[in-house]
Amino acid sequence: GDVWCYSSLKQIGVPASDMVPFHKLSQWLMMSLIEPLEMLGLTLKDKHLMTALAEYRNGGLFVDAGVLSLKDKVGYELQHPVGSELVVEWRALTIVLVDMVAEQIRKELNLKEEDFSIPKVLQGGTWSAGRIIAKQKR
């Protein structure tokens, strides 16, 4: 699975307390199936409980927009293993920040969570904005 260690969460005597699950592939698969399944007449409940995808398009948006930055700027020039604490922290922050973006959009548009779920925020917002900003910066 897509689960990584983050030592700051470690609690002595609590097995796996330092593990951070992202479930990117299962989330991505589910998000890809929502529209076709609904077109077939199936009703999917609790879509609003899905989390954002902790991946480069969403996380990159927050880095490129200056919301997140590295304390040590040299880190931008280095490659980091996917399981490094820096990458795990960035991915976890991405999920939290997408949730905050979603809350703000819902507030501005006076929408309920059920009416404007995370998949809509991703497709209509963070993925598109992430691509646009990345293209401008690179």
C-alpha positions in Angstrom: 0.0 0.0 0.0 0.8 3.6 0.1 1.8 3.9 3.8 5.0 5.6 5.0 6.8 6.3 8.3 6.9 9.7 9.9 9.0 9.6 13.1 7.4 12.7 14.7 4.2 10.7 15.2 5.9 7.8 17.0 4.4 7.0 20.3 6.4 4.6 22.5 4.5 1.4 23.0 2.0 2.1 20.3 2.7 -0.1 17.3 2.5 1.7 13.9 1.8 5.0 15.5 4.3 6.6 13.1 2.7 5.2 9.9 0.9 7.6 7.6 -1.6 6.0 5.1 -2.3 7.8 1.9 -4.1 5.2 -0.2 -3.4 7.2 -3.4 -4.1 4.4 -5.9 -7.3 3.2 -4.3 -8.6 6.8 -4.0 -7.6 7.5 -7.6 -9.4 4.4 -8.8 -12.5 5.3 -6.8 -12.5 8.9 -8.1 -12.1 7.6 -11.7 -15.1 5.3 -11.3 -17.6 7.7 -9.7 -18.8 9.4 -12.9 -19.2 6.2 -14.9 -21.0 4.4 -12.1 -23.4 7.3 -11.6 -24.0 7.4 -15.3 -25.1 3.8 -15.0 -27.7 4.8 -12.4 -25.8 3.8 -9.3 -26.0 6.1 -6.3 -22.8 6.5 -4.4 -23.0 7.7 -0.9 -20.5 9.6 1.3 -18.3 10.8 -1.5 -17.6 13.8 0.7 -15.7 11.5 3.0 -13.0 10.9 0.4 -9.6 12.5 1.0 -7.6 14.5 -1.5 -4.9 12.7 -3.5 -1.5 13.3 -2.0 0.3 13.6 -5.2 2.5 16.0 -7.1 -0.2 18.0 -8.9 -2.0 18.9 -5.7 1.2 19.2 -3.6 3.0 21.1 -6.3 0.3 23.7 -6.4 1.0 24.6 -2.8 4.7 24.7 -3.4 4.5 26.7 -6.6 2.0 29.1 -5.1 4.3 29.7 -2.1 1.9 28.2 0.5 4.5 25.6 1.4 8.3 26.1 1.2 11.4 24.3 2.4 13.3 25.7 5.3 16.5 24.7 3.5 16.2 25.9 -0.1 18.9 23.5 -1.3 16.3 20.8 -0.9 14.6 22.1 -4.1 17.6 21.0 -6.1 17.8 17.5 -4.6 15.8 14.3 -5.4 14.0 12.9 -2.3 13.0 9.3 -1.9 9.2 8.8 -1.8 9.4 7.5 1.7 11.6 10.3 3.0 10.1 12.3 5.9 10.2 15.4 3.8 8.0 13.8 1.1 5.6 12.2 3.7 5.1 15.5 5.4 4.5 17.3 2.1 2.0 14.7 1.1 0.2 14.9 4.4 0.1 18.7 4.3 -1.3 18.5 0.8 -4.3 16.6 2.0 -5.0 19.0 4.8 -4.5 22.1 2.5 -6.9 20.7 -0.2 -9.5 20.2 2.6 -9.0 23.8 3.6 -9.4 25.0 0.0 -12.5 22.9 -0.3 -14.0 24.4 2.9 -13.3 27.9 1.7 -14.9 27.2 -1.8 -17.9 25.7 -0.1 -18.2 28.8 2.2 -17.9 31.2 -0.7 -20.4 29.4 -2.9 -22.7 28.5 0.0 -22.5 24.8 -0.7 -22.7 21.7 1.5 -19.9 19.2 1.7 -22.2 16.6 0.1 -22.8 18.9 -2.9 -19.1 19.8 -3.5 -17.0 16.9 -2.6 -13.2 16.5 -2.8 -13.2 14.9 -6.3 -14.9 18.1 -7.6 -12.4 20.3 -5.8 -9.5 18.3 -7.3 -10.8 18.1 -10.9 -12.2 21.6 -11.1 -9.6 23.3 -9.0 -6.3 22.0 -7.6 -5.3 19.8 -10.5 -6.1 22.4 -13.1 -4.6 25.2 -11.1 -1.5 23.1 -10.3 -0.9 22.4 -14.0 -1.3 26.1 -15.0 1.0 27.4 -12.3 3.6 24.7 -12.9 3.6 25.5 -16.6 4.1 29.2 -15.8 7.0 28.5 -13.4 8.8 26.0 -15.6 
